[in-house]
Amino acid sequence: MELDKGKVFELMNKYCGGNYNRFARTLGVDPAHLYRFLNTGVGGGKKLVGAVMKFCKEYGLEFEDYIQLV
């Protein structure tokens, strides 16, 4: 199980206007870490997964919509 890059990118576009820095601050992660994950797929570990889960809970979204089974 891992984050779906495309769906996380859609979250960033919808809630932060496509701004990596603003979305990273909202999630509480380093902008470089978020950028690297969204553009290369590297770095979608526990911290980012937890941050997206927390974001989904705060905004009333279903976390399961943003993960993919590998």
N, C-alpha and C positions, 0 to 999 in steps of 0.2 A: 504494500500500500504506500503510495506517495502522492504528493500534491500534483494536481493537473496544472501545468504551466499556463495553458491557454485560459483556463477558468480564473486563475489568480490574476493573469494579465487583464481579463475583463473586469475583475473587481477593482483593480487599480484605475482603469479607465473610467469606470462608473462613479467611484467614490472620491477619486483624487485627480480627475481630469488627465490621467496618463502621466502624472508627475511622480517619478521614482522617489525623489526625496520626501515628498509629502506622504506618500503611501508607506514608505519605510518608517518614518517617524510615527505614523498612526499605528503601525504594527509593533513598533519598538525594536526594530532590527536595523542593522547597518545598511545604508543605501547601496553600498557596493555589493554586499551579500545578496540583496534583493535583485539588483541588476544582473549579477552573475547567474543567479538561479533562473531568472526569466529569459535570459538570452542564450545561455549555454546548457542549462539543466543541472549545473554543478551547484551544490550547496543547499539543497532542499531538505535539510536535516531536521532534527527535533525542535530546534529553536524556531525555525520558520513555520513548521507545522503547528506548533503550539500557538504562535502569534496569529496565524490564520484562523485557528480554532477560536481563539479569544475574540478576534475581530468578528467572526460569524455570529458568535453568541451575543455580542454587544449590538449588532445590527439586525438581529432576528433572522439570520440566514441559516440554512441547513449546511453544516460542515461537510456532510457526505457528498454534496454536490460538487465539492472542490477537491476531491481525491479520486485517484484511479487505482484500480487493482492491477498489480504487475504480475 
